[in-house]
Amino acid sequence: MVAKETKRPLVLLSLMLAMFMAAIEGTIVATAIPNIVADLGGFSLYSWVFSSFLLMQAVTTMFYGKLADIFGRKPIFIIGITIFLIGSFLCGLAPTMGWLIFFRFVQGFGAGAMQPIVTTIVGDMYTLEERAKVQGYLSSVWGISSVSGPLIGGLIVQYVDWAWIFWMNIPLGILGLIGVIVFFHEKVDREKQTIDYGGSALFFIAISALIIVFIQAGTAWNWLSTPVLTLILVFIVATLLFLRHERNHPAPMMPLYLWKNKLMVIANSATFLAGMIILGLSSFLPTYVQAVMGMSPIIAGFTLSTMSIGWPIAATAAGHLIIKIGFRKTAILGGTCLLLGSSLFLLLDAEKGPIFAGISSFIIGIGMGLANTSFIVSIQNSVGWKERGIATSLNMFMRIIGSAVGAALLGGILNTTLMNYLNNKNMDTSLSNTEILLDETMRQSLPVQTIIDLQTGLSEAIHMVFTVLFIIGLATFVILLFFPAIKIKKSDE
């Protein structure tokens, strides 16, 4: 419920600045990691620079969504972005890798509020007809950040200092914060509600255990090791206790009746699978282009950036399609593109080259833009103001969890396939590290036949990943065939 005096264009610009700040964080930090490791040391911990941010973002997204439904979007957005900026400032001052990881936890704790609350505020400010188009604008922010992030990161690292990777967030965040504080006004029903602290604590424990398993298992820990099995047990027990607690709480953090809504089940299931597809391409397509095709990192980045170009284009088009043909047909069209794009990756080989890979990636981006916009707008259209925050956050959460599951599943498939290939060839399994093929100096030190065998093995392993991505794309398409034909609500209830 937004007051009439809200200046929507200025608020939207402020929200896009905040969204850009959060979206660019992943790609820009990835560019700076080599310099950060060289400066701080702690190479064995570097993966936690990303994982700590993802973990806190995942476990807080739902909590922030519920708080936004209780206290309003504005105060929760202010709290989230303030915590994020404090974390960003501290990251630039980190004296060791351990401290950097801790400060990334702080950043992630704030970031959990930004994307779902930004999307929810847009849902509040605009009518359905406008909302679909504006969600396309927000999607374009993600596309721009994906393409510009590596370039900006490279320039900062080369000409300034890696600390500015984090400190550049501060002016952007302050501008976004001021815009929302000054120009966004909302009317909140101040009826007394209790905060579900118990449910939030159980949810935090369950999801933290699950995410740590996905991060550590198969790399630092064996899948059947004591830490992994213990964390899986903690996840199961905490989840069962959480579900029991939510059924009995008068104001649950996650209203379980949302899962009785067919739209929510279909949209969130498809979002979960789409998160796996995005993670799979982001992780393994550049490696394939560099190590198997022998192309430069710039060309490898191009093949992935086409997805970031297709996504906002399709998201903008989805705004018009939803009004003309409805949510269901637009979502199915998105699922068709996801299936087509993943099918093309089944045909990818070194001879087809990076242009073929780029076209396939672009089609995946088209599918994501159509499907994701349909999901968000239809979910926001199907619930009232008091549920919009938690419903939007739940959809965002499913994408994060899908990415985490995808990382574990697809990474395990890649490693297992490559190791089996090396064993069958009686080759040294220590060569399974793909850095050998990505590093020009190390590659030149190997015999030609060894390089050929490694490229063949890696090609087979990544093709197995692409096969699984095709199966996931097919499953997404089939699920979307059951997308309900819902009616468009013109106003909030």
C-alpha positions as CSV (number, residue, x, y, z in Angstrom):
1,M,0.0,0.0,0.0
2,V,1.8,3.1,-1.3
3,A,0.8,6.7,-0.4
4,K,-0.1,9.0,-3.2
5,E,2.8,11.4,-2.5
6,T,5.4,8.7,-3.5
7,K,7.5,10.0,-6.4
8,R,7.6,6.7,-8.3
9,P,10.3,7.5,-11.0
10,L,12.8,8.7,-8.3
11,V,12.0,5.8,-6.1
12,L,12.5,3.4,-9.0
13,L,15.8,4.9,-9.9
14,S,16.9,4.6,-6.3
15,L,15.8,0.9,-6.2
16,M,17.7,0.2,-9.4
17,L,20.9,1.7,-7.9
18,A,20.5,-0.6,-4.9
19,M,19.8,-3.5,-7.2
20,F,22.8,-2.8,-9.3
21,M,25.0,-2.6,-6.2
22,A,23.9,-6.0,-5.1
23,A,23.9,-7.6,-8.5
24,I,27.4,-6.5,-9.5
25,E,28.8,-7.9,-6.2
26,G,29.4,-11.4,-7.5
27,T,31.1,-10.7,-10.8
28,I,33.2,-7.8,-9.6
29,V,34.6,-9.7,-6.6
30,A,35.4,-12.7,-8.8
31,T,37.7,-10.4,-10.9
32,A,39.6,-9.2,-7.8
33,I,40.0,-12.6,-6.1
34,P,43.6,-13.2,-7.5
35,N,44.8,-9.8,-6.2
36,I,43.0,-10.3,-2.8
37,V,44.6,-13.7,-2.3
38,A,48.0,-12.3,-3.3
39,D,47.6,-9.5,-0.7
40,L,45.9,-11.4,2.2
41,G,47.0,-15.0,1.6
42,G,44.7,-17.8,2.7
43,F,44.3,-19.4,-0.8
44,S,42.6,-22.5,0.8
45,L,39.8,-20.2,2.1
46,Y,39.1,-18.2,-1.0
47,S,35.9,-20.1,-2.0
48,W,34.4,-18.9,1.3
49,V,34.7,-15.3,0.1
50,F,31.8,-16.2,-2.2
51,S,30.1,-18.9,0.0
52,S,29.9,-16.7,3.1
53,F,27.9,-14.1,1.2
54,L,25.6,-16.7,-0.4
55,L,25.0,-18.4,2.9
56,M,23.9,-15.3,4.8
57,Q,21.8,-14.1,1.8
58,A,20.0,-17.4,1.6
59,V,19.2,-17.7,5.3
60,T,18.0,-14.1,5.8
61,T,15.9,-13.6,2.6
62,M,12.8,-15.2,4.0
63,F,13.1,-13.5,7.4
64,Y,13.4,-10.0,5.8
65,G,10.4,-10.8,3.6
66,K,8.2,-11.6,6.6
67,L,9.5,-8.5,8.5
68,A,8.5,-6.3,5.5
69,D,5.0,-7.7,5.7
70,I,4.8,-6.8,9.4
71,F,6.6,-3.4,9.6
72,G,6.5,-2.2,6.0
73,R,9.0,-2.3,3.2
74,K,10.8,1.0,3.9
75,P,12.3,0.4,7.3
76,I,13.4,-3.2,6.4
77,F,15.0,-1.9,3.2
78,I,16.8,0.8,5.2
79,I,18.1,-1.7,7.7
80,G,19.2,-4.2,5.0
81,I,21.1,-1.6,2.9
82,T,22.7,-0.1,5.9
83,I,24.1,-3.4,7.1
84,F,25.3,-4.1,3.5
85,L,27.2,-0.8,3.4
86,I,28.8,-1.4,6.8
87,G,29.9,-4.8,5.6
88,S,31.2,-3.3,2.3
89,F,33.3,-0.7,4.2
90,L,34.7,-3.3,6.6
91,C,35.6,-5.7,3.7
92,G,37.9,-3.0,2.2
93,L,39.7,-2.8,5.5
94,A,40.1,-6.6,6.0
95,P,43.7,-7.4,7.2
96,T,43.4,-11.1,6.7
97,M,41.4,-13.6,4.6
98,G,39.6,-14.7,7.8
99,W,38.4,-11.2,8.5
100,L,37.3,-10.7,4.9
101,I,35.2,-13.8,5.1
102,F,33.6,-12.6,8.3
103,F,32.9,-9.2,6.8
104,R,31.4,-10.9,3.8
105,F,29.0,-12.6,6.2
106,V,28.0,-9.1,7.3
107,Q,27.5,-8.0,3.7
108,G,25.3,-11.1,3.0
109,F,23.3,-10.4,6.1
110,G,22.3,-7.1,4.6
111,A,22.0,-8.3,1.0
112,G,19.3,-10.7,2.0
113,A,16.9,-7.8,2.3
114,M,17.7,-5.9,-0.9
115,Q,16.6,-8.0,-3.9
116,P,13.3,-9.3,-2.4
117,I,12.4,-5.9,-0.8
118,V,13.2,-4.0,-4.0
119,T,11.0,-6.4,-6.0
120,T,8.2,-6.1,-3.4
121,I,8.3,-2.3,-3.4
122,V,7.9,-2.4,-7.2
123,G,4.9,-4.7,-6.7
124,D,3.4,-2.2,-4.3
125,M,4.0,1.0,-6.3
126,Y,2.7,-0.2,-9.7
127,T,-0.4,-1.7,-11.2
128,L,-0.2,-5.1,-12.9
129,E,0.1,-3.5,-16.3
130,E,3.0,-1.3,-15.2
131,R,4.5,-3.9,-12.9
132,A,5.4,-6.4,-15.6
133,K,7.2,-3.7,-17.6
134,V,9.1,-2.4,-14.5
135,Q,10.2,-5.8,-13.5
136,G,11.9,-5.9,-17.0
137,Y,13.8,-2.8,-16.0
138,L,15.0,-4.5,-12.8
139,S,16.1,-7.5,-14.9
140,S,18.1,-5.2,-17.2
141,V,20.1,-4.1,-14.1
142,W,21.2,-7.7,-13.6
143,G,22.2,-7.9,-17.3
144,I,24.2,-4.7,-17.2
145,S,25.9,-5.7,-14.0
146,S,26.9,-9.1,-15.4
147,V,28.5,-7.5,-18.5
148,S,30.1,-4.5,-16.8
149,G,31.1,-6.2,-13.5
150,P,34.3,-7.9,-14.8
151,L,35.3,-4.8,-16.8
152,I,34.9,-2.4,-13.8
153,G,36.6,-4.9,-11.5
154,G,39.5,-5.3,-13.8
155,L,40.0,-1.5,-14.1
156,I,39.8,-1.1,-10.3
157,V,42.3,-3.8,-9.6
158,Q,44.7,-2.6,-12.3
159,Y,44.7,1.1,-11.5
160,V,43.5,1.6,-7.9
161,D,43.3,-1.1,-5.1
162,W,41.1,-4.1,-4.6
163,A,39.5,-2.5,-1.5
164,W,37.6,-0.2,-3.9
165,I,35.7,-3.3,-5.2
166,F,33.8,-3.0,-2.0
167,W,34.0,0.7,-1.3
168,M,32.4,1.6,-4.6
169,N,29.2,0.3,-3.1
170,I,29.1,3.1,-0.5
171,P,28.2,6.1,-2.8
172,L,25.7,4.0,-4.8
173,G,24.1,2.6,-1.6
174,I,23.8,6.1,0.0
175,L,22.1,7.5,-3.1
176,G,19.7,4.6,-3.2
177,L,19.1,5.0,0.5
178,I,18.4,8.7,0.3
179,G,16.0,8.2,-2.6
180,V,13.9,5.7,-0.8
181,I,13.9,7.6,2.5
182,V,12.9,10.9,0.9
183,F,10.6,9.9,-1.9
184,F,9.0,6.6,-0.9
185,H,6.0,6.8,1.4
186,E,3.8,3.8,2.4
187,K,0.8,3.3,4.6
188,V,1.3,0.3,6.9
189,D,-1.4,-1.4,8.9
190,R,0.1,-1.3,12.4
191,E,-2.0,-4.1,13.8
192,K,0.0,-5.9,16.5
193,Q,1.8,-9.0,15.2
194,T,4.3,-11.3,16.9
195,I,7.6,-12.0,15.3
196,D,8.3,-15.7,14.8
197,Y,11.7,-15.9,16.5
198,G,11.5,-19.6,17.0
199,G,10.7,-20.4,13.4
200,S,13.3,-18.0,12.2
201,A,16.0,-19.7,14.4
202,L,15.0,-23.2,13.2
203,F,15.0,-22.0,9.6
204,F,18.4,-20.4,10.0
205,I,19.9,-23.6,11.5
206,A,18.3,-25.9,8.8
207,I,19.3,-23.8,5.8
208,S,22.8,-23.0,7.2
209,A,23.5,-26.7,7.6
210,L,22.2,-27.4,4.1
211,I,24.3,-24.7,2.4
212,I,27.5,-25.7,4.2
213,V,27.0,-29.2,3.0
214,F,26.7,-28.0,-0.6
215,I,29.7,-25.8,-0.2
216,Q,32.1,-28.3,1.5
217,A,30.9,-31.7,0.5
218,G,32.8,-33.2,-2.5
219,T,35.7,-30.8,-2.0
220,A,36.9,-30.2,1.6
221,W,34.8,-33.2,2.9
222,N,33.9,-36.5,1.5
223,W,30.1,-36.9,1.0
224,L,30.0,-39.8,3.5
225,S,32.2,-38.1,6.1
226,T,31.1,-37.5,9.6
227,P,30.7,-33.7,9.2
228,V,28.5,-34.0,6.1
229,L,26.3,-36.7,7.6
230,T,26.0,-34.7,10.9
231,L,25.0,-31.6,9.0
232,I,22.4,-33.5,6.9
233,L,21.0,-34.9,10.1
234,V,20.8,-31.4,11.6
235,F,19.1,-30.2,8.4
236,I,16.4,-32.9,8.6
237,V,15.7,-32.5,12.3
238,A,15.6,-28.7,12.1
239,T,13.3,-28.8,9.1
240,L,10.9,-31.2,10.8
241,L,10.9,-29.0,13.9
242,F,10.4,-25.9,11.7
243,L,7.4,-27.3,9.9
244,R,5.8,-28.4,13.2
245,H,6.5,-25.0,14.7
246,E,5.1,-23.1,11.7
247,R,1.8,-25.1,11.8
248,N,1.2,-24.0,15.4
249,H,2.4,-20.4,15.4
250,P,-0.2,-17.6,15.1
251,A,2.0,-15.5,12.8
252,P,4.5,-18.0,11.1
253,M,7.6,-16.8,9.3
254,M,6.6,-18.9,6.3
255,P,2.8,-19.4,6.1
256,L,2.6,-23.1,5.0
257,Y,-0.7,-22.4,3.3
258,L,1.2,-20.7,0.6
259,W,2.4,-24.1,-0.5
260,K,-1.3,-25.1,-1.0
261,N,-1.5,-22.6,-3.8
262,K,-0.8,-24.4,-7.1
263,L,0.7,-21.3,-8.6
264,M,3.3,-21.0,-5.8
265,V,4.2,-24.6,-6.1
266,I,4.7,-24.5,-9.8
267,A,6.5,-21.2,-10.0
268,N,8.8,-21.9,-7.1
269,S,9.6,-25.4,-8.3
270,A,10.5,-24.0,-11.8
271,T,12.5,-21.2,-10.2
272,F,14.5,-23.8,-8.2
273,L,15.3,-25.7,-11.4
274,A,16.1,-22.5,-13.3
275,G,18.6,-21.6,-10.5
276,M,20.4,-24.9,-11.3
277,I,20.6,-24.1,-15.0
278,I,22.0,-20.6,-14.4
279,L,24.6,-21.9,-12.0
280,G,25.6,-24.7,-14.4
281,L,26.2,-22.4,-17.3
282,S,27.9,-19.7,-15.2
283,S,30.3,-22.3,-13.7
284,F,31.1,-24.5,-16.7
285,L,30.6,-22.8,-20.0
286,P,33.6,-20.4,-19.6
287,T,35.7,-23.3,-18.6
288,Y,34.7,-25.3,-21.7
289,V,35.3,-22.4,-24.0
290,Q,38.8,-21.7,-22.6
291,A,40.1,-25.2,-21.8
292,V,38.5,-27.3,-24.6
293,M,38.0,-24.7,-27.4
294,G,41.3,-23.0,-26.4
295,M,39.8,-19.5,-26.5
296,S,40.7,-16.4,-24.5
297,P,39.0,-15.5,-21.2
298,I,37.4,-12.5,-23.0
299,I,35.7,-14.8,-25.6
300,A,34.7,-17.1,-22.8
301,G,33.1,-14.2,-21.0
302,F,31.3,-13.2,-24.2
303,T,29.6,-16.6,-24.5
304,L,28.2,-16.2,-21.1
305,S,27.4,-12.5,-21.3
306,T,24.9,-13.2,-24.1
307,M,22.6,-14.8,-21.5
308,S,22.8,-11.5,-19.6
309,I,21.8,-9.7,-22.7
310,G,18.9,-12.0,-23.6
311,W,17.4,-11.9,-20.1
312,P,16.5,-8.2,-19.8
313,I,15.3,-8.1,-23.4
314,A,12.9,-10.9,-22.7
315,A,11.9,-9.6,-19.3
316,T,10.8,-6.3,-20.9
317,A,8.9,-8.2,-23.6
318,A,7.3,-10.4,-21.0
319,G,5.6,-7.2,-19.6
320,H,3.7,-6.8,-22.8
321,L,3.1,-10.6,-23.4
322,I,1.6,-11.1,-19.9
323,I,-1.1,-8.5,-20.7
324,K,-1.8,-9.9,-24.2
325,I,-1.6,-13.7,-23.7
326,G,-1.6,-14.1,-19.9
327,F,0.8,-15.5,-17.3
328,R,0.5,-19.2,-18.3
329,K,1.4,-18.8,-22.0
330,T,4.2,-16.4,-21.2
331,A,5.7,-18.8,-18.6
332,I,5.4,-21.8,-21.0
333,L,7.1,-19.8,-23.8
334,G,9.9,-19.1,-21.3
335,G,10.1,-22.8,-20.5
336,T,10.2,-23.6,-24.2
337,C,13.2,-21.4,-24.7
338,L,15.0,-22.9,-21.7
339,L,14.4,-26.4,-23.2
340,L,15.6,-25.2,-26.6
341,G,18.7,-23.5,-25.2
342,S,19.7,-26.5,-23.1
343,S,19.1,-28.8,-26.1
344,L,21.6,-26.7,-28.2
345,F,24.2,-27.3,-25.5
346,L,23.9,-31.0,-26.0
347,L,25.1,-30.4,-29.6
348,L,28.0,-28.1,-28.6
349,D,31.5,-29.2,-29.5
350,A,34.9,-27.5,-30.0
351,E,34.3,-27.3,-33.8
352,K,31.1,-25.4,-33.5
353,G,33.0,-22.6,-31.7
354,P,32.1,-19.8,-29.3
355,I,29.4,-18.2,-31.5
356,F,27.2,-21.3,-31.3
357,A,27.8,-21.3,-27.5
358,G,26.9,-17.6,-27.3
359,I,23.6,-18.1,-29.3
360,S,22.7,-21.1,-27.0
361,S,23.4,-19.0,-24.0
362,F,21.3,-16.1,-25.4
363,I,18.3,-18.4,-25.8
364,I,18.7,-19.5,-22.2
365,G,18.6,-15.8,-21.2
366,I,15.4,-15.3,-23.2
367,G,13.8,-18.2,-21.4
368,M,14.9,-16.9,-18.0
369,G,13.6,-13.4,-18.8
370,L,10.2,-14.6,-19.9
371,A,9.8,-17.2,-17.1
372,N,11.2,-15.3,-14.2
373,T,9.1,-12.2,-14.9
374,S,6.0,-14.4,-15.2
375,F,6.7,-16.0,-11.9
376,I,7.3,-12.8,-9.9
377,V,4.4,-10.8,-11.4
378,S,1.9,-13.7,-11.1
379,I,2.9,-14.4,-7.5
380,Q,2.6,-10.7,-6.5
381,N,-0.8,-10.6,-8.4
382,S,-2.1,-13.6,-6.5
383,V,-1.5,-12.4,-2.9
384,G,-2.5,-9.3,-0.9
385,W,-0.2,-6.6,0.5
386,K,0.3,-8.5,3.8
387,E,1.7,-11.5,2.1
388,R,3.5,-10.0,-0.9
389,G,6.9,-9.6,0.9
390,I,7.1,-13.2,2.1
391,A,5.7,-14.6,-1.2
392,T,8.3,-12.6,-3.2
393,S,11.1,-13.6,-0.8
394,L,10.2,-17.3,-1.0
395,N,10.6,-17.2,-4.8
396,M,14.0,-15.5,-4.5
397,F,15.0,-18.0,-1.9
398,M,14.1,-20.9,-4.2
399,R,16.5,-19.6,-6.8
400,I,19.3,-19.3,-4.3
401,I,18.8,-22.8,-3.1
402,G,18.6,-24.1,-6.7
403,S,22.0,-22.5,-7.4
404,A,23.5,-24.1,-4.3
405,V,22.1,-27.5,-5.1
406,G,23.2,-27.1,-8.7
407,A,26.8,-26.2,-7.6
408,A,27.0,-29.5,-5.6
409,L,25.3,-31.7,-8.1
410,L,26.9,-30.5,-11.3
411,G,30.3,-30.1,-9.7
412,G,30.1,-33.7,-8.4
413,I,29.1,-35.0,-11.9
414,L,32.0,-33.1,-13.5
415,N,34.6,-34.4,-11.0
416,T,33.4,-38.0,-11.1
417,T,33.2,-38.1,-14.9
418,L,36.7,-36.6,-15.3
419,M,38.3,-38.9,-12.7
420,N,36.8,-42.0,-14.3
421,Y,38.2,-40.9,-17.6
422,L,41.7,-40.4,-16.2
423,N,41.5,-43.7,-14.4
424,N,40.5,-45.5,-17.6
425,K,43.4,-43.8,-19.4
426,N,45.8,-44.8,-16.5
427,M,46.7,-41.1,-16.2
428,D,47.7,-39.2,-13.0
429,T,44.4,-38.2,-11.4
430,S,46.1,-35.1,-10.0
431,L,45.8,-33.7,-13.5
432,S,42.0,-33.5,-13.0
433,N,42.6,-29.9,-11.8
434,T,41.3,-27.8,-14.8
435,E,43.7,-25.0,-13.9
436,I,46.3,-26.9,-15.8
437,L,44.4,-26.3,-19.1
438,L,43.4,-22.8,-18.2
439,D,47.0,-21.7,-17.3
440,E,49.0,-21.2,-20.6
441,T,52.3,-21.7,-18.8
442,M,51.3,-24.9,-17.1
443,R,49.7,-26.2,-20.3
444,Q,52.9,-25.7,-22.3
445,S,54.9,-27.7,-19.8
446,L,52.8,-30.9,-20.6
447,P,53.3,-33.3,-23.5
448,V,51.0,-32.7,-26.5
449,Q,49.2,-36.1,-26.0
450,T,48.6,-35.4,-22.4
451,I,47.0,-32.0,-23.3
452,I,44.8,-33.8,-25.9
453,D,43.7,-36.4,-23.4
454,L,42.9,-33.8,-20.7
455,Q,40.9,-31.8,-23.2
456,T,39.0,-34.9,-24.3
457,G,38.3,-35.9,-20.7
458,L,37.2,-32.4,-19.7
459,S,35.0,-32.2,-22.8
460,E,33.3,-35.5,-21.9
461,A,32.9,-34.3,-18.3
462,I,31.3,-31.0,-19.2
463,H,29.1,-32.7,-21.8
464,M,27.8,-34.8,-19.0
465,V,27.0,-31.6,-17.2
466,F,25.3,-30.3,-20.3
467,T,23.2,-33.5,-20.5
468,V,22.0,-33.0,-16.9
469,L,21.2,-29.4,-17.7
470,F,19.1,-30.6,-20.6
471,I,17.2,-33.0,-18.3
472,I,16.7,-30.1,-15.9
473,G,15.5,-27.9,-18.8
474,L,13.1,-30.6,-19.9
475,A,11.8,-31.0,-16.3
476,T,11.3,-27.2,-16.1
477,F,9.3,-27.2,-19.3
478,V,7.1,-30.1,-18.2
479,I,6.4,-28.4,-14.8
480,L,5.4,-25.2,-16.6
481,L,2.8,-27.1,-18.6
482,F,0.8,-27.3,-15.3
483,F,1.1,-23.5,-14.7
484,P,-2.4,-22.4,-13.8
485,A,-4.4,-20.0,-16.0
486,I,-4.9,-17.4,-13.3
487,K,-7.0,-14.3,-13.6
488,I,-5.4,-10.8,-13.5
489,K,-6.2,-8.8,-10.4
490,K,-6.4,-5.1,-11.0
491,S,-5.8,-3.9,-7.5
492,D,-4.6,-5.1,-4.0
493,E,-7.0,-6.7,-1.7
